[in-house]
Amino acid sequence: NYIDGSVEYEISCKCDGGRSVAIKRNGKVTLISRQGKVWEGLKEVENAIENLSEDNIVLDGELTVYDFLNYPSDEVYKATMKIVSSKDENKVGIQFNAFDILTYDEWCNGCKTIQKDRRIHLDKLLSENKSKALFNLPALYIGKDPSKIGELMKTLVEPNNWEGLIIKNRKKINFKKFIPLFC
């Protein structure tokens, strides 16, 4: 009922992994869970983000096993948590699926950039990425047509057993900081 064709919105896949933010500050990357726990041992992911040309950024995303779109979501979650929760010092096979970006200042002091501009920023920055451990979660649709929601549910979500879809109004800031730490 919120999508009536009057505003532009973006639809993307809802990942079923470990929600996370990646804070790159002064060249060092920290991966943090929704509960505020630091994810340790994800060196492939950390290196991929460290290699990005920008510093003092925060990527919002989801940790999953590689190629998560090729697996049913319940298998993705189990496989992801098995790796990220292990005691291994170097956990491999995990990718960070980025779906939003803020500057570090916006993270600490409040976001003022609309979603559309953040998506453009994210797409441009991650276009330089060559690592499998960092994935730019693509928009499946950008536009105003509400019928695309049902179409994508029938053609992608249901046949592939994905968790669902995320719908974002591209003119709103709609970013909620879920971790009040690390500033």
N, C-alpha and C positions, 0 to 999 in steps of 0.2 A: 504493500500500500504506500510505501514511502517513495517508490520509483513510479512517477506518473508521466515521464516523458518531457518534463519541463527543465530538467538540469542534466548536465553531462556527468556521467559516472563511469567508473572503471570496475571491471570484474576480473578477479584473479582466482586461482585455485587456493582453497584452504588446505594448508599442509597439516599433517598429523604427526608432528615431531615434538621437539623441545623448544618452546618459545624462548627467544633469546634476543639480546641486543649485543652488538659488538662496538665497544668504545675504542676508537683509535685516537689516542692523545699523546702528543709529542713522540710519535712514531711507534708507540707500544700499544698492543691490542689486548683488551680484556673482554672476555665473553661472559655474559651474566644471564642467569636464568630469570624467569618471571618472579621467582621467590627471592631473588637477590643473591643467589649462590653463584660463585665464580666457577665456570666450567674449566677444569684443568686438563692439560694434555692434548688439546686439539691443535697441535702445531701446524698441520696442513692448513686449517682454516685461518689461524692467526697469521701465518706467513702470507697467504693470499691477500688478506686485508692489509697487512703491513706494506705489501708491494703496490698498493694503489697510490696514485699520485697525490691525493689529498690527505691532509692530516687534520686532526681535531674535528672528527666527524663521529656520528653515531649511526650505525646501521641497525634497523629493526628487521627481524626476520625469524626464521625457524630453522633449527638444526634437524637434519634428516640424514638417513643413509643416502649414498650416491643414487642418482636416477630414481628417486622416490616415486615419480609419476608412473613408473612401470609396475608398481606393486599395490595391492589393496592397502588402504590406509591403516587397518589394524596391524598388518604385518610391518608397515613402515615404523609405526610407533614402537612396537616391541623391539625391532632390530636396532632402531636408533638409541633407545634407552639402554639396551644391553651394552652398546659400545660406549656411550658417553658416561654411563654410571660405573664402568669398569675401573679397576685400579691401575690400568696400564698407564705408563708415563707418556707414551706416544700413541694416541688413539687415531686409527686410520679408517677411511671409508665413510667419513662424515662430511657433509656439505652444509654451508650456511646459505640458506635461501633468502636473499635480501628482498624486501618489499617496500622499504621506506628508508629515508635518510634525513638526518638533521645535522646542523652544525653542532659542535660541542656546546657552544654558547646557547643555542636554542634548547638543547637538552637540559641545561642547568637553569635557564631563565625563562623558558616558555617559548614554544614554537609560534612563529608569526607568518610562516610560509604556507601557502595553500598546497593541497595535495598534488594538483596538476604540476606545479613548479618543482615540487620535491621529486616527482616521478621522472620529469625531464632530467633533473640533476642526477638522479640515481642511474638512469639509462646511459647517460653520457659517461659518468665515472666508471661504471662497470663494463662499458664497451671495451675498455683496455685490458680487462681481466682475461687471463689465459689459464687459470687454475680451475680444475674440476671441483675443488673444495669451496669455491665461491660461485653462487648461481644467482643470476638476476631473475627472480620470479616474474615471468612476463604477464602483461595484461592480456587476458583472453578476449576482451572487448572494451572499447572506449566509445561511448556515444550516449544517446538519449533513449534508445528503444527498449522499453521494459520487457518486450517479448523475448529478448536475448537471454534473460535469466532462465526461463523455462527451457528454451532451446539448448543452452549450455548444460543444464541439469540433465536433459534427456540424451544429449549427444556425447557428453564428456564425463560428468560426475557419476551417473548411474552405471553406464557400461564399464567404467574403469574403477568403480568402487572407491571413488575419492571421498574425502570427508565432507566436502561441500564447496561453496563459493564465498568469496569475500567481495562485498560491494562498497565502493568508496565514492562519495560525492567529491568531484574534482575541484570544486570551488571552495571547499571548507578546509579548515586547518585540521580538523578531526584527528588529532594526534594526542593520545593519552599516555602520559609517562607512567609506566607501571613500576618503576623502581626509583624511589626518592634518594638513592645513594649515588656515590661515585661522582660527585661534583666537587 
